[in-house]
Amino acid sequence: MSKNTVSEINNLGVTAIRILPMSEGDPEFTGKSIEDLQEWFQEELPYRNYNFKRGMNTPSGTLVLFQYKSCLIAVAILEERILYPEKTEGNYTGYYNFHPSTIAVFTPITSDEMKLVWTIFQGFNQSMQKLEVDQLESFYSLLSNKNLRYALENGK
């Protein structure tokens, strides 16, 4: 993991860690491979909102771990959570903004690898899970061996 970004993430003060399951049924993600979605994270997410139907009740500064097809495929630090005044087309109720410099993809992380960091981790499912912040450094160590690539690393 790049020293600059680890410092930036630490300076942002990670307040919580949450797993956000991404639905293969969402029209934006239907039929997409993990590689397709990782490209979306690198090319699109730094410049747009991430819509949700059921939002996480979590503070700014949360490290969000994006789950797709039973593994983790990306991470980002939550900047803000905004609710729409009424549901939008597609039944979205709000959106997240993420700190663009913290958006990263990596070689997918399996459930077994997650259990090496968080021994109480039960496995991936479709619920938004909370993880203990005290294992953050262990998670960074795992990421450092996963071909971590930041969306804005090439000055995009």
C-alpha positions in Angstrom: 0.0 0.0 0.0 1.4 3.4 -0.9 2.7 5.3 2.1 1.1 8.5 1.0 -2.4 7.0 0.8 -2.1 5.1 4.1 -1.1 8.4 5.7 -4.0 10.2 4.0 -6.5 7.5 5.1 -5.1 7.6 8.7 -5.3 11.5 8.6 -8.9 11.2 7.5 -9.5 9.3 10.8 -11.3 6.1 10.0 -14.2 6.0 12.3 -15.8 2.7 11.3 -15.4 -0.1 8.9 -18.4 -1.4 7.0 -18.9 -4.1 4.3 -21.3 -2.8 1.5 -22.8 -5.6 -0.6 -23.3 -4.6 -4.2 -26.4 -6.3 -5.7 -25.9 -8.1 -9.0 -29.6 -7.2 -9.5 -28.9 -3.5 -9.6 -29.4 -2.2 -13.2 -26.0 -0.5 -13.0 -24.2 -3.8 -12.2 -26.3 -6.4 -13.9 -24.2 -8.8 -16.0 -20.9 -7.2 -14.9 -17.8 -9.2 -14.0 -15.6 -8.3 -11.1 -13.1 -6.8 -13.5 -15.9 -4.7 -15.1 -16.9 -3.3 -11.7 -13.3 -2.6 -10.7 -12.9 -0.6 -13.9 -16.1 1.3 -12.9 -14.5 2.1 -9.5 -11.4 3.5 -11.2 -12.9 5.3 -14.1 -16.4 6.4 -12.8 -16.7 6.6 -9.0 -14.1 9.3 -8.4 -16.3 11.7 -10.4 -19.8 10.7 -9.4 -22.2 9.8 -6.6 -22.9 6.2 -5.5 -26.6 5.8 -5.4 -28.3 3.5 -2.8 -31.7 2.1 -2.1 -31.1 1.3 1.6 -28.3 3.3 2.9 -25.8 2.5 5.7 -26.3 4.4 8.9 -22.6 5.1 9.3 -20.5 8.3 9.9 -18.3 10.2 7.6 -14.8 8.7 7.7 -16.1 5.1 7.4 -13.8 2.8 5.5 -16.3 1.1 3.1 -15.3 -2.4 1.8 -17.3 -3.2 -1.4 -18.5 -6.7 -1.7 -19.4 -8.3 -5.1 -19.9 -11.9 -6.0 -18.9 -13.2 -2.5 -15.6 -11.3 -2.2 -14.2 -7.8 -1.6 -13.3 -5.9 -4.7 -12.7 -2.3 -3.7 -12.4 0.2 -0.8 -13.1 3.9 -0.2 -13.5 6.3 2.6 -17.0 7.8 3.0 -17.1 11.6 2.8 -20.8 12.1 3.1 -24.2 10.4 2.9 -27.0 12.4 1.3 -30.7 11.5 1.3 -32.9 12.5 -1.7 -36.1 14.4 -0.8 -38.0 11.6 -2.5 -37.2 8.3 -4.3 -35.6 8.7 -7.7 -36.0 6.6 -10.9 -34.7 3.2 -9.9 -36.0 3.7 -6.3 -32.8 5.2 -5.0 -33.3 7.0 -1.7 -29.9 8.7 -1.5 -26.2 8.6 -2.4 -22.7 8.4 -1.0 -19.8 10.6 -1.9 -16.3 9.1 -1.3 -13.0 10.8 -1.0 -11.7 10.2 -4.5 -8.1 9.7 -3.5 -9.0 6.8 -1.3 -10.9 4.8 -3.9 -8.9 1.6 -4.7 -9.3 -1.8 -6.3 -7.3 -4.9 -5.7 -7.1 -8.7 -6.3 -10.4 -9.9 -4.7 -10.3 -10.8 -1.1 -12.1 -14.0 -0.1 -14.1 -14.9 3.0 -11.2 -17.1 4.3 -8.8 -14.1 3.9 -11.1 -11.9 5.8 -11.2 -14.4 8.7 -7.4 -14.0 9.0 -8.0 -10.3 9.9 -11.3 -10.5 11.7 -11.7 -13.8 13.4 -15.4 -13.1 14.2 -16.1 -12.6 10.5 -19.0 -15.0 9.6 -18.8 -14.7 5.8 -20.2 -12.6 3.0 -24.0 -12.1 2.6 -26.4 -9.3 1.5 -26.4 -7.4 4.8 -24.2 -4.4 5.6 -21.7 -5.7 8.2 -19.7 -3.7 10.7 -16.1 -4.7 11.4 -13.8 -3.7 14.3 -11.6 -0.7 13.6 -8.8 -2.1 15.8 -7.9 -4.5 13.0 -7.3 -1.7 10.5 -3.5 -2.2 10.3 -3.9 -5.9 9.7 -6.3 -5.2 6.9 -3.8 -2.7 5.4 -1.2 -5.5 5.6 -3.5 -7.9 3.7 -4.2 -5.2 1.0 -0.5 -4.6 0.5 -0.2 -8.1 -0.9 -3.3 -7.7 -3.2 -2.0 -5.6 -6.2 -3.7 -2.4 -4.7 -4.4 0.2 -7.4 -5.8 3.6 -6.6 -8.2 5.3 -9.0 -6.4 8.6 -9.0 -2.8 7.2 -8.8 -2.0 8.2 -12.4 -3.1 11.8 -12.0 -6.5 11.2 -13.6 
